[in-house]
Structures are given as C-alpha cells and as structure tokens.
Amino acid sequence: QVNGPDGILQNGAVDENVAKTSQLLAELNFEEDEEDTYYTKDLPVHACSYCGIHDPACVVYCNTSKKWFCNGRGNTSGSHIVNHLVRAKCKEVTLHKDGPLGETVLECYNCGCRNVFLLGFIPAKADSVVVLLCRQPCASQSSLKDINWDSSQWQPLIQDRCFLSWLVKIPSEQEQLRARQITAQQINKLEELWKENPSATLEDLEKPGVDEEPQHVLLRYEDAYQYQNIFGPLVKLEADYDKKLKESQTQDNITVRWDLGLNKKRIAYFTLPKTDSDMRLMQGDEICLRYKGDLAPLWKGIGHVIKVPDNYGDEIAIELRSSVGAPVEVTHNFQVDFVWKSTSFDRMQSALKTFAVDETSVSGYIYHKLLGHEVEDVIIKCQLPKRFTAQGLPDLNHSQVYAVKTVLQRPLSLIQGPPGTGKTVTSATIVYHLARQGNGPVLVCAPSNIAVDQLTEKIHQTGLKVVRLCAKSREAIDSPVSFLALHNQIRNMDSMPELQKLQQLKDETGELSSADEKRYRALKRTAERELLMNADVICCTCVGAGDPRLAKMQFRSILIDESTQATEPECMVPVVLGAKQV
C-alpha cells in the first residue's frame, strides 16, 4: 500500500516502502524497454518479416520470396504466412529445421505437388501418422481405398486462414502482444515495397515519400484543372504499374515454330509457360523475339500478336515487321520480351489536358456536368422521328423507345440495363437517328475491341456508312467487321486507281522504293481523310479516339458503349473531341 495512512510521516520524510516500490517499478519498466529493444533489433534470420516472432515452431519459410512468416494473426484476419502467400501469389513453403517436424518442404506424398492451398492430410487407419495429399487428383483417387488411408477423412492444411496448429504452432497471446504490432494497411504497403526492393523493412515505410497517397477522386471538382490534377497522377500510377508488369514477364528458353503468312510476312508460333501473372496478352500487343543460341547469329525481331491462347490451343502467334536475318531454321533458345507502349496512357493524359485548357473541347453543359456542378436541365430541340425503330434492326419495346426518345432530346444521358435487355440494339438505333440529323459523323466508342465490333455490326445493318477505325497494330487481325475497317475500305476505293496500283505492288514485293513509298503514304492519308469525312458513323475504342487521324475532326454526338467497363480518363479521350451530346 503506497498511499495508506502511514504513507507520509509526520515530519514530511518519505516512507521507505514508497521508495522501494518506485525502484521496483523503474526496474520493471527498464526490463520492458529492454524486451522491446530485443524484439525490434538483433532478430534472427527466421523471424517473421511482419511482426518479428521467431519461435522456430511458429514460423514458415516462403520458398519463392525467401522470407519467414509466423502463423499468428496479430492485427490481421489471417495468419501472417497465409496473408503473405495470398498477396505475393506464392504457394510453396518449408518448415523450420528446429520445429517439431524438422526442415520439411510441404508437398503431396503421391505426386509431389507443393501448392499449400491444395494440400491436406489424411490420418492412417492403423498408426498414429498422417500423410499429406493434394485435393485433386491424389486425395480423390480410388486407389487410396486399397491402402490404409481413409480419403473421406481428408482435411486441408490451411483452415480459417492459418496453418493447422499441429503443423505450425500458433504463437501464444503473450508472444503476439510482445511482437511488433503491424496493421493490414502497413502489410499491404510493405508487400508493394518488396516488389521493388525485396530487402525493404517496416522502417522503410516511414521514409519520406513512401507513404504518399494520391489524392482521392471527388464527386465535385472546382474546375477542369483540379480534375486533371487528381486524375493525371492516377493515370501515371497505372501506367507505371502496367510498364513494370509487362517488362517483368520476359521468358527464356522458348521453342518457336516458323510459318509464312499469306501476306508473305514471317509468323512465329510459341507457347509461354503458365504463370500467375495479372498480365493478359491481347491481339495487337507488341512482342520482341530474340535468338541467343549458338546455331545462328544473334538476332532480334519485333512483331505484333495476331493469335492468343484460346479453346483450340495455347499457342501465341506473332507477325514480324521484318523477317530480315530471322533464324527460321532454328527452333530453340529464343527469348520473349513484352514491349510496353505508353500510347493509351499518353492519350488519356492528353485528353485530361485538353479538357483543362481548351474551352471548345466540350460544350459548357457537359463541362459542368462532368465536374459535378449543379446545372439546369437542357432539352435539345430536334425533329423526333415518327417511327423510332431503325431499318434493319428489331422492333423496340416501350422502355427502349422511351430511352431513344429521351436520349435524342438530352445533351447527356446514361442508359443502363441488365444483360439481354437490348442495350446494343437501342444504342444502334440512337446512333441511326443521330446520324440522320445531319450534324456530321457520329463517334461510337467502347473500351474493348470486341464491344466496338459488335456495335459496328449492328449499326451497319441500318444501312449507314460505317467506318471501323483500328489501331495500325491490329490491322492484320481478322474480325467479323474487317470489311468495314478503314484500311480495308481504302483497298476497295475505285476513285483512287494510283493508290490501288501501289498497294498491289507493295503486297506482291513486300516493299516499295522510297519515292513510291512517299507517294503511297500521301495518297493513303488523302483516302483516309476522305473516307472519315464522308462516313455517317466512325467506330473505335475509347483510346482509339485519340488516333492522330481523328485529331482535326470534331464530333458533335458521341456514344460510349459499356462505359462502366472503362476508367473515367479513358472515356474522356472521345469526349474532348467537341462533344455536345454524349
């Protein structure tokens, strides 16, 4: 008792008990400080990379990232090891040599599969032993019935987001309280940091600049400059991530099969090993193929993807720009690099800048609406058709007619509806009526090429003059609307016989003399401009709307299909081409 009746003596001297208690408290605090210091410094190599717990029975080694993690949850919903495996997309682990089971790589006893998310155990019927087996196919094989294992007893090694405690011990509450406290947010940041610097620690998160979050998007913006200042950095972050992802996908020891296309260009076929990467290969993507073997001189060629893995096979095909020096007699020891192109991101940034500095890029109403400002509703005076169904398209129902009628009279509309409600037919009908108003070509966009092709096909059925604008890298790719593509329509222009002759010569010989090439390009540009200016409808992807061939054109009416599949800056690329009705 410190402050009891005898706590203070009559003459004011401090009681001896108080002095002793104070000394004990000071020693206790000192020991706690010492313990904390021990847990933040001088940790063994096998300490958990998140929290520092280092009991050999509680930690697991990630074979891919070469880091140790404990089976404790700390402040997170799952154990630290499971958290890391999920975030880093890793699957293989090893137990500590001083743990109860020794240095063991967890793998299927039957097939050697090491994916811990597929592994489980079956107790033997007679002895007190267990066997590790993967869920498919080993644990479900009928042959197990002949052995002393009961497959119906199979249980996964990871339950409730942590390893089973008999396999990897869960740290005690006391240990977890003494450990370094780390939040889920810090774990996310640390995992991101490890992608660039695998030796980064929790202390590195506190360095200036690491924790800088981009500004959040707003519901309302003061002006287009604020809009650009918020979306611009977000587009850059996405571009940086995309670049890093593409450039990290280099694959070695690739086997190539060579072929010659109908256009006399070399085609290389190859299969890439299966990976857990987030990257998706698309037709038109650029790939660099290198030969580094001893059977032919070193060689490098750039090509565009013309075939991606599908239901019929895993092969990828690229069409080479130039086959000069291509080692077509060799099939092994090739390297595949993915070429990152900034075009899409540059066009988004350019659209954001145009929106901020060019007052003529959009109408005043759309400008204020996009910034979230309160604007009085505007009704566009136009001659509404007597019959809303477009020729060549199915009849519209009441809600579709209402949508078409409303859209034609509004400067900004959003149509939504579940799959199968006829949004594509409604969109094509709207485009048909907008084109008939005679206010110049209608620009039709969507985030994906497939969506653009589907809408192009529907609009073509109405009898309008439709031009499908493709990226130059996709001109070799076949689609249901290839005959409407700008580059193919140019080939069939009877009004330009000189261009057709040069095109024929180029197809037959593969190249033209420099004078002919110059003339060919000038004629082609003229033909492209003529076709685009005379079109009723121009269809392209959102990013494709930033194509230099459309740069000098203004589009009063713009329709963006599947707009919710696109980012906002992506939608801005077509919008800033003079939109007055979207």
For each residue, the residues with C-beta under 8 A, 3 or more apart:
1: 4 7 17
2: 7 17 18 21
3: 7
4: 1 7
5:
6: 9 15
7: 1 2 3 4 15 17 18
8: 12 14 15
9: 6 12 13 14 15
10:
11:
12: 8 9
13: 9
14: 8 9 18 19
15: 6 7 8 9 18 19
16: 19 20
17: 1 2 7 20 21
18: 2 7 14 15 21 22
19: 14 15 16 22 23
20: 16 17 23 24
21: 2 17 18 24 25
22: 18 19 25 26
23: 19 20 26 27
24: 20 21 27 28
25: 21 22 28 29
26: 22 23 29 30
27: 23 24 30 31
28: 24 25 31 32
29: 25 26 32 33
30: 26 27 33 34
31: 27 28 34 35
32: 28 29 35 36
33: 29 30 36 37
34: 30 31 37 38
35: 31 32 38 39 178
36: 32 33 39 40 178
37: 33 34 40 41
38: 34 35 41 42
39: 35 36 43 52 178 179 180
40: 36 37 43 52 180
41: 37 38
42: 38
43: 39 40 47 52 54
44: 47 54
45: 68
46: 54 56 59 61 68 96
47: 43 44 52 53 54 59 68
48: 51 52 53 54 59 68 69 70 72 80 179
49: 67 68 69 84 190
50: 69 70 74 80 83 84 180 182 187 190 202
51: 48 70 72 74 80 176 179 180 181 182
52: 39 40 43 47 48 179 180
53: 47 48 58 59 70 72 171 175 176 179
54: 43 44 46 47 48 59 68
55: 58 59 70 169 171 175
56: 46 59 96 97 98 99
57: 96 98 99 100 168 169
58: 53 55 70 71 72 168 169 170 171 175
59: 46 47 48 53 54 55 56 68 69 70 71 81 96 99 168
60: 68 69 70 71 81 93 94 95 96 163 168
61: 46 66 67 68 93 94 95 96
62: 65 66 67 68 69 81 84 85 88 90 92 93
63: 66 90 92 93 94 105 114
64: 88 90 91 92
65: 62 84 88 90 194 198
66: 61 62 63 198
67: 49 61 62 84
68: 45 46 47 48 49 54 59 60 61 62 96
69: 48 49 50 59 60 62 79 80 81 83 84
70: 48 50 51 53 55 58 59 60 79 80 81 171 179
71: 58 59 60 79 80 81 162 163 165 168 169 170 171
72: 48 51 53 58 79 80 170 171 175 176 179
73: 76 77 78 79 80 162 176
74: 50 51 80 176 179 181 182
75: 181 182 183 184
76: 73 79 80 83 182 183 184 187
77: 73 161 184
78: 73 82 83 86 161 162
79: 69 70 71 72 73 76 82 83 161 162 163 170
80: 48 50 51 69 70 71 72 73 74 76 83 84
81: 59 60 62 69 70 71 84 85 93 162 163 168
82: 78 79 85 86 158 161 162 163
83: 50 69 76 78 79 80 86 87 161 187
84: 49 50 62 65 67 69 80 81 87 88 90 191
85: 62 81 82 88 89 90 91 93 116 117
86: 78 82 83 89
87: 83 84 187 188 191
88: 62 64 65 84 85 191 194
89: 85 86 276
90: 62 63 64 65 84 85
91: 64 85 114 115 116 117
92: 62 63 64 105 106 114 115 116
93: 60 61 62 63 81 85 105 106 116
94: 60 61 63 103 104 105 106
95: 60 61 99 101 102 103 104 106 167 168
96: 46 56 57 59 60 61 68 99 103
97: 56 102 103
98: 56 57
99: 56 57 59 95 96 102 168 169
100: 57 169
101: 95 104 167
102: 95 97 99
103: 94 95 96 97
104: 94 95 101
105: 63 92 93 94 114
106: 92 93 94 95 114 116 119 132 157
107: 112 113 114 119 132
108: 111 112 113 114 118 119 132 133 134 138
109: 131 132 133 138
110: 133 134 138 141
111: 108 134 137 138
112: 107 108
113: 107 108 118 119 134 138
114: 63 91 92 105 106 107 108 119
115: 91 92 118 119 134
116: 85 91 92 93 106 119 157 158
117: 85 91 158
118: 108 113 115 134 135 136
119: 106 107 108 113 114 115 116 132 133 134 135 156 157
120: 132 133 134 135 139 154 155 156 157
121: 130 131 132 133 154 155 157 164
122: 130 131 133 139 144 149 150 151 153 154 155
123: 128 129 130 149 150 153
124: 127 128 129 130 131 148 149
125: 148 149 150
126: 148
127: 124 148
128: 123 124
129: 123 124
130: 121 122 123 124
131: 109 121 122 124 149
132: 106 107 108 109 119 120 121 157
133: 108 109 110 119 120 121 122 138 139 144 154
134: 108 110 111 113 115 118 119 120 137 138 139
135: 118 119 120 138 139 140 154 156
136: 118 139 140
137: 111 134 140 141
138: 108 109 110 111 113 133 134 135 141 144
139: 120 122 133 134 135 136 144 151 154
140: 135 136 137 151
141: 110 137 138 144 151
142: 145
143: 146 147
144: 122 133 138 139 141 147 149 151
145: 142 151
146: 143
147: 143 144
148: 124 125 126 127
149: 122 123 124 125 131 144
150: 122 123 125 153
151: 122 139 140 141 144 145 154
152:
153: 122 123 150
154: 120 121 122 133 135 139 151
155: 120 121 122 159 164
156: 119 120 135 159
157: 106 116 119 120 121 132 163 164 167
158: 82 116 117 161 162 163 164
159: 155 156 162 164
160:
161: 77 78 79 82 83 158
162: 71 73 78 79 81 82 158 159 170
163: 60 71 79 81 82 157 158 167 168
164: 121 155 157 158 159 167 168
165: 71 168 169 170
166:
167: 95 101 157 163 164
168: 57 58 59 60 71 81 95 99 163 164 165
169: 55 57 58 71 99 100 165
170: 58 71 72 79 162 165
171: 53 55 58 70 71 72 175 176 179
172: 175 176
173: 176 177
174: 177 178
175: 53 55 58 72 171 172 178 179
176: 51 53 72 73 74 171 172 173 179
177: 173 174
178: 35 36 39 174 175
179: 39 48 51 52 53 70 72 74 171 175 176
180: 39 40 50 51 52 202
181: 51 74 75
182: 50 51 74 75 76 186 187 190 202
183: 75 76 186 187
184: 75 76 77 187 188
185: 188 189
186: 182 183 189 190 202 205
187: 50 76 83 87 182 183 184 190 191
188: 87 184 185 191 192
189: 185 186 192 193 205 210 211
190: 49 50 182 186 187 193 194 200 202 205
191: 84 87 88 187 188 194 195
192: 188 189 195 196
193: 189 190 196 197 200 204 205 210
194: 65 88 190 191 197 198 200
195: 191 192 244
196: 192 193 200
197: 193 194 200 204
198: 65 66 194
199:
200: 190 193 194 196 197 204
201: 204
202: 50 180 182 186 190 205
203: 206 207
204: 193 197 200 201 207 210
205: 186 189 190 193 202 210 211
206: 203 210 211
207: 203 204 210
208:
209: 212
210: 189 193 204 205 206 207
211: 189 205 206
212: 209
213:
214: 230 233 234 237
215: 229 230 233
216: 230
217: 230 231 234 568
218: 221 226 230 372
219: 372
220: 371 372 373
221: 218 224 226 227 230 371 372
222: 225 226 371
223: 226 227 356 371
224: 221 227 228 355 356 357 367 371
225: 222 228 229 356
226: 218 221 222 223 229 230
227: 221 223 224 230 231 352 355 356 370 371
228: 224 225 231 232 352 353 355 356
229: 215 225 226 232 233
230: 214 215 216 217 218 221 226 227 233 234
231: 217 227 228 234 235 352 568 569
232: 228 229 235 236 349 352
233: 214 215 229 230 236 237
234: 214 217 230 231 237 238 569
235: 231 232 238 239 345 348 349 352 567 569
236: 232 233 239 240 345 349
237: 214 233 234 240 241
238: 234 235 241 242 345 567
239: 235 236 242 243 342 345
240: 236 237 243 244
241: 237 238 244 245
242: 238 239 245 246 340 345
243: 239 240 246 247 340 342
244: 195 240 241 247 248
245: 241 242 248 249 277 278 279
246: 242 243 249 279 338 339 340
247: 243 244 250 337 338 340
248: 244 245
249: 245 246 275 277 279 338
250: 247 335 336 337 338
251: 254 272 273 335 336
252: 335
253: 332 333 334
254: 251 270 271 272 334 335 336
255: 270 271 331 332 334
256: 268 269 270 289 330 331 332 334
257: 268 269 270 315 331
258: 266 267 268 269 326 328 331
259: 266 267 268 269
260: 264 265 266 267
261: 264 265 266 267 319 476
262:
263: 476 507
264: 260 261 510
265: 260 261 319 320 323 510
266: 258 259 260 261 301 319 320 323 326 328
267: 258 259 260 261 306 317 318 319 320
268: 256 257 258 259 289 301 303 317 318 320
269: 256 257 258 259 307 315 316 317
270: 254 255 256 257 315 316 334 336
271: 254 255 309 314 315 316
272: 251 254 275 314 316 336
273: 251
274:
275: 249 272
276: 89
277: 245 249
278: 245
279: 245 246 249 338
280:
281: 285 305 308 309 316 338
282: 285 305 308
283: 305 306 307 308 449 474 477
284: 304 305 471 473 474 477
285: 281 282 304 305 338 339 473
286: 302 303 304 305 338 339 341 473
287: 302 303 304 305 316 318 336 337 338 339
288: 300 301 302 336 337 338 339
289: 256 268 300 301 302 303 318 320 334 335 336 337
290: 298 299 300 301 334 335 336 337
291: 296 298 299 300 327 330 333 334 335
292: 298 333 334 335
293: 296 330 332 333 334
294:
295: 327 329 330 333
296: 291 293 299 327 329 330
297: 325 327
298: 290 291 292
299: 290 291 296 325 326 327
300: 288 289 290 291
301: 266 268 288 289 290 320 321 322 323 326
302: 286 287 288 289 320 321 339
303: 268 286 287 289 318 319 320 321
304: 284 285 286 287 318 319 321 473 474 476
305: 281 282 283 284 285 286 287 308 316 317 318
306: 267 283 317 318 319 476 477
307: 269 283 310 315 316 317
308: 281 282 283 305 316
309: 271 281 313 314 315 316
310: 307 313
311:
312:
313: 309 310
314: 271 272 309
315: 257 269 270 271 307 309
316: 269 270 271 272 281 287 305 307 308 309
317: 267 268 269 305 306 307
318: 267 268 287 289 303 304 305 306
319: 261 265 266 267 303 304 306 476
320: 265 266 267 268 289 301 302 303 323 326
321: 301 302 303 304
322: 301
323: 265 266 301 320 326 328
324:
325: 297 299
326: 258 266 299 301 320 323
327: 291 295 296 297 299 330
328: 258 266 323
329: 295 296
330: 256 291 293 295 296 327 333
331: 255 256 257 258
332: 253 255 256 293
333: 253 291 292 293 295 330
334: 253 254 255 256 270 289 290 291 292 293
335: 250 251 252 254 289 290 291 292
336: 250 251 254 270 272 287 288 289 290
337: 247 250 287 288 289 290
338: 246 247 249 250 279 281 285 286 287 288
339: 246 285 286 287 288 302
340: 242 243 246 247
341: 286 344
342: 239 243 345 346
343: 346 347 543 546
344: 341 347 348 543 570
345: 235 236 238 239 242 342 348 349
346: 342 343 349 350 546
347: 343 344 350 351 543 545 546 573
348: 235 344 345 351 352 543 567 569 570 572 573
349: 232 235 236 345 346 352 353 569
350: 346 347 353 354 546 573
351: 347 348 354 355 546 569 572 573 575 576
352: 227 228 231 232 235 348 349 355 356 569 572
353: 228 349 350 356 357
354: 350 351 357 358 361 576
355: 224 227 228 351 352 358 361 362 367 370 572 575 576
356: 223 224 225 227 228 352 353
357: 224 353 354
358: 354 355 361 576
359:
360: 578
361: 354 355 358 575 576 577 578 579
362: 355 366 367 370 575 576 578 579 580
363: 366 367 411 579 580
364: 367 368
365: 368 369 375 378 411 412
366: 362 363 369 370 411 412 575 579 580 582
367: 224 355 362 363 364 370 371
368: 364 365 371 373 375
369: 365 366 372 373 375 411 412
370: 227 355 362 366 367 575
371: 220 221 222 223 224 227 367 368
372: 218 219 220 221 369
373: 220 368 369
374:
375: 365 368 369 378
376:
377: 410
378: 365 375 410 411
379: 409 410
380: 408 409 410 411 581
381:
382: 408 409 437
383: 437
384: 405 408 409
385: 388 433 436
386:
387:
388: 385 396 401 404 405 429 433
389: 393 394 395 396 429
390: 393 428 429 432 433 462
391: 432 462 463
392: 461 462 463
393: 389 390 425 428 429 432 458 461 462
394: 389 422 425
395: 389
396: 388 389 400 401 404 422 425 426 429
397: 400 401 422
398: 401 402
399: 402 403 421
400: 396 397 403 404 422 425 426 429
401: 388 396 397 398 404 405
402: 398 399 405 406
403: 399 400 406 407 415 426 430
404: 388 396 400 401 407 408 426 429 430 433
405: 384 388 401 402 408 409
406: 402 403 409 410 413
407: 403 404 410 413 415 430
408: 380 382 384 404 405 430 433 434
409: 379 380 382 384 405 406
410: 377 378 379 380 406 407 413 581
411: 363 365 366 369 378 380 580 581 582
412: 365 366 369 581 582
413: 406 407 410 582
414: 563
415: 403 407 423 426 427
416:
417: 421 422 423
418: 421
419:
420:
421: 399 417 418
422: 394 396 397 400 417 425 426
423: 415 417 426 427 561
424: 427 428 454 455 458 561
425: 393 394 396 400 422 428 429 458
426: 396 400 403 404 415 422 423 429 430
427: 415 423 424 430 431 444 455 458 559 561
428: 390 393 424 425 431 432 455 458 459 461 462
429: 388 389 390 393 396 400 404 425 426 432 433 462
430: 403 404 407 408 426 427 433 434 559
431: 427 428 434 435 442 444 459 462 464 537 559
432: 390 391 393 428 429 435 436 459 462 464
433: 385 388 390 404 408 429 430 436 437
434: 408 430 431 437 439 442 557 559 581
435: 431 432 441 442 464 536 537
436: 385 432 433
437: 382 383 433 434 557
438:
439: 434 556 557
440: 554 555 556
441: 435 532 533 535 536 537 538 553 555
442: 431 434 435 536 537 538 555 557 558 559
443: 537 538 540 545 550 555 557 558 559 574 577
444: 427 431 452 455 456 459 537 538 539 540 558 559 561
445: 452 539 540 541 542 544 545 558 559 560 561 573 574
446: 451 452 455 541 542 560 561 562 565 566
447: 451 541 542 562 563 565 566 570
448: 451 452 541 562 565
449: 283 452 453 470 474 479 541
450: 453 454
451: 446 447 448 454 455 561 562 565
452: 444 445 446 448 449 455 456 468 539 540 541 544 561
453: 449 450 456 457 468 479 480 481
454: 424 450 451 457 458
455: 424 427 428 444 446 451 452 458 459 539 561
456: 444 452 453 459 460 466 468 481 484 539
457: 453 454 460 461 480 481
458: 393 424 425 427 428 454 455 461 462
459: 428 431 432 444 455 456 462 464 466 537 539
460: 456 457 464 466 481 484
461: 392 393 428 457 458
462: 390 391 392 393 428 429 431 432 458 459
463: 391 392
464: 431 432 435 459 460 536 537
465: 534 535 536 537
466: 456 459 460 484 535 536 537 538 539
467: 484 485 486 489 531 532 535 537 538 539
468: 452 453 456 481 484 485 486 539 540
469: 485 486 532 538 539 540 544 547 549 550
470: 449 474 475 477 485 486 487 540 544
471: 284 474 475 541 544 547
472: 475
473: 284 285 286 304
474: 283 284 304 449 470 471 477
475: 470 471 472 485 487
476: 261 263 304 306 319
477: 283 284 306 470 474
478: 482
479: 449 453 482 485
480: 453 457
481: 453 456 457 460 468 484 485
482: 478 479 485 488
483: 488 489
484: 456 460 466 467 468 481 488 489 539
485: 467 468 469 470 475 479 481 482 488 489
486: 467 468 469 470 489 490 528 531 532 549
487: 470 475 490 491
488: 482 483 484 485 491 492
489: 467 483 484 485 486 492 493 531
490: 486 487 493 496 499 503 524 527 528 531
491: 487 488 500 503
492: 488 489
493: 489 490 496 499 500 527 531
494: 497
495:
496: 490 493 499 500 523 526 527
497: 494 500 501
498: 501 502 519 523
499: 490 493 496 502 503 520 523 524 527
500: 491 493 496 497 503 504
501: 497 498 504 505
502: 498 499 505 506 512 516 519 520 523
503: 490 491 499 500 506 507 520
504: 500 501 507 508
505: 501 502 508 509 512 516
506: 502 503 509 510 511 512 520
507: 263 503 504
508: 504 505
509: 505 506 512
510: 264 265 506
511: 506 517
512: 502 505 506 509 516 517 520
513: 516 517
514: 517 518
515: 518 519
516: 502 505 512 513 519 520
517: 511 512 513 514 520 521
518: 514 515 521 522
519: 498 502 515 516 522 523
520: 499 502 503 506 512 516 517 523 524
521: 517 518 524 525
522: 518 519 525 526
523: 496 498 499 502 519 520 526 527
524: 490 499 520 521 527 528
525: 521 522 528 529
526: 496 522 523 529 530
527: 490 493 496 499 523 524 530 531
528: 486 490 524 525 531 532 549
529: 525 526 532 533 549
530: 526 527 533 534
531: 467 486 489 490 493 527 528 534 535
532: 441 467 469 486 528 529 535 538 549 550 553
533: 441 529 530 553
534: 465 530 531
535: 441 465 466 467 531 532 538
536: 435 441 442 464 465 466
537: 431 435 441 442 443 444 459 464 465 466 467
538: 441 442 443 444 466 467 469 532 535 550 555
539: 444 445 452 455 456 459 466 467 468 469 484
540: 443 444 445 452 468 469 470 544 545 547 550
541: 445 446 447 448 449 452 471 544 545
542: 445 446 447 545 560 566 570 571 573 574
543: 343 344 347 348 546 570 573
544: 445 452 469 470 471 540 541 547
545: 347 443 445 540 541 542 550 573 574 577
546: 343 346 347 350 351 543 550 573
547: 469 471 540 544 550 551
548: 551
549: 469 486 528 529 532
550: 443 469 532 538 540 545 546 547 553 577
551: 547 548
552:
553: 441 532 533 550 577
554: 440 577 578
555: 440 441 442 443 538 558 574 577 578 579
556: 439 440 578 579 580 581
557: 434 437 439 442 443 579 580 581 582
558: 442 443 444 445 555 574 575 577 579 581 582
559: 427 430 431 434 442 443 444 445 582
560: 445 446 542 563 566 571 574 575 582
561: 423 424 427 444 445 446 451 452 455
562: 446 447 448 451 565 566
563: 414 447 560 566 571
564:
565: 446 447 448 451 562
566: 446 447 542 560 562 563 570 571
567: 235 238 348 570 571
568: 217 231 571 572
569: 231 234 235 348 349 351 352 572 573
570: 344 348 447 542 543 566 567 573
571: 542 560 563 566 567 568 574 575
572: 348 351 352 355 568 569 575 576
573: 347 348 350 351 445 542 543 545 546 569 570 576
574: 443 445 542 545 555 558 560 571 577 579
575: 351 355 361 362 366 370 558 560 571 572 579 582
576: 351 354 355 358 361 362 572 573 579
577: 361 443 545 550 553 554 555 558 574
578: 360 361 362 554 555 556
579: 361 362 363 366 555 556 557 558 574 575 576 582
580: 362 363 366 411 556 557
581: 380 410 411 412 434 556 557 558
582: 366 411 412 413 557 558 559 560 575 579
